[in-house]
Amino acid sequence: MTGNSVLLALVVATALGFDFTNGFHDTGNAMATSIATGALPPRIAVAVSSVLNLAGAFLSFSVAATIANGLVQTHLVTLTVVFAGLAGGILWNLATWYLGLPSSSSHALIGGVVGASLAAAGGHAVQWHGLTSKVVLPALLSPVIAGLVAVVGTFFVYRITRGVSADLRGRGFRLGQIGSASMVSLAHGTNDAQKTMGIITLALIANGSLTAHAKAPVWVIVSCALAISLGTYAGGWRVIRTLGKGLVEIEAPQGMAAESASAAVILLSSRFGYSLSTTHVATGSILGSGVGKAGAAVRWSVAARMALAWVLTLPAAGLVGAAAYATADGIGGTAGISTVFVVLAASVTGLYLASRRTTVTASNVNSQWSGSLAPARTAPAGAAL
Amino acid sequence: MNSWINLDALWKIVVIGLLAGAGLPALFALGLLALAPSDETAGSPTAAAPRPNMLGKLIAGLCFAAVLTAMGWGVYSIVHSS
């Protein structure tokens, strides 16, 4: 029996939607520093990152339903659970994007799926030990590790080049930044596109369209790669602005040190089977590059807001996931999922419209940080500032 | 080994992370230093010799090549870690 194809189509569409938000939420992880220092013009930066995410998504072939393995009892996962989990992930991603806060898309997705599983089958559906050791502890450690590497890198970079003219140093490190940011984009495509491939594969398995332990079909790989790449190209300008301008006033040498630290830590952790969130690593690195440079301004209040968002990610996405599950399951069947789908689409539209009131775009992403996300409106000529 | 934290992976990530993530930008910085005209680093700008010497260019080339090699290894490791 191959289950309900209408339901499956809704779930796949939602998963690709999540992948898209994953893309634009995380553009800043790789490109915020390059955009802030002018190493790359904003539009070019997101285009480069988009292409590298696409390439990264095809580079690695070990795609399976790994996202939920060891976190929830996968045999209890139904299509409705996957769908409700995705709804939680998407809403949290959009809410944090609206606030300009970089938060982990993987955590949002995991939180959503865990919340939905809890609502569906109760506490025994969740593997708490796996959740703590694979998700919670790495989240606490990863920004510290990346930050440490970035502090050391930034210190040496400034120490070594203190006699080099500002001109040569600026030009050199802007080039270096492009290289290191490209590595982060590539690594991001490899890691994050796979998570959605895994979720869709999980949905196909839950629906009976694929046997358990099956690999992701080619159409899943291609559509996920495209969705994350398009999302990246859309450019999450609000998050980019917070990371590039809000957290630390960043210079090219700091940018290169930060992105190198991110690239190294992300690649090493996936090599040693330690799942880290790209966002936590990138943010830790940027913070570290501020700490490592003597006299650099680090806005700890912005960092504290981010840390709060990180702590809230799992429970908040979980709550939405649980509520979405309860609603969809309460109404039941295709009608239930369709209802939640419509509510989700309405919320997404609402957040998008709300964001239009304080737009951040490629043209004002680098405006002076004046304490909040919203860039000051262009003052009329002659106005005193 | 601790079942909550994979300490074995953790210390490797920290040590190799420092070598690659902090060492490579430092190597890149050394390359830039080698490219800088020597009179500039001494802080006495003179009209003569604004170009870096051959040795400086050679050292810079080696540094940049090492950084590129490490990046190539990074891409290789992405493809083969799966």
Interface residues (C-beta under 8 A of the other chain):
Chain A: G56 L59 S60 F61 S62 H129 T132 S133 L137 L141 I145 A146 L148 V149 A150 V152 G153 F156 V157 I160 T161 G163 V164 S165 L168 R169 G172 F173 G176 G179 S180 M183 L186 A187 T190 P253 M256 A257 S260 A261 S262 A263 A264 V265 L267 L268 S269 S270 R271 F272 G273 Y274
Chain B: S3 W4 I5 N6 A9 L10 K12 I13 V14 I16 G17 L18 A20 G21 A22 G23 L24 P25 A26 F28 A29 L30 G31 L32 L33 L35 A36 E40 T41 G43 V67 M71 G74 V75 S77 I78 V79 S81 S82
